[in-house]
Amino acid sequence: MTGRLHNRKRMELRRKQLRRNLTPAEAALWRVLKNSQLSGRKFRRQYSVGKYVLDFYCVEEWIAVELEGEVHRYEPAQAYDADRKRFLNEKGIKVLCFENFLVFEDLEYVLRRIESYFGWKKSVRSTTPSAEAADTPPIQEGSL
């Protein structure tokens, strides 16, 4: 892929629409991620990388946080999610996935899990994106 990879201009309208129409779970998580409230890390909401719009992205840590609802239980969405995860992992971005209900039932757990990955990139011994992506698989919180 050549040219700009992050927040491409052609996706600007879609990102703005998504920011105006956050799901209840996204809105709840955003309240505690915005303004660098989580360990001083700046998160962006509805941030695009390639053709994918991420729910939340921490540029400093290279961490994407995705919230998943009922639609993600069906095959088309699962295939899309797998393609997105593969693409982002190839770019060296860690993908953390949480089911929406966890944001409401145990927000502290979600925040602790996100914080537990702060510094993950520095702890990876290899500098190749594929090795970084293979270091630890993305978290599927709903399957705990």
Secondary structure, DSSP 8 states (H G I E B T S, - for coil): --S--BS-GGGHHHHHHHHHT--HHHHHHHHHHGGGTBTTB--EEEEEETTEEEEEEETTTTEEEEEE-GGGGSHHHHHHHHHHHHHHHHTT-EEEEEEHHHHHH-HHHHHHHHHTTTTHHHH-S--SHHHHHHHS---BGGG-
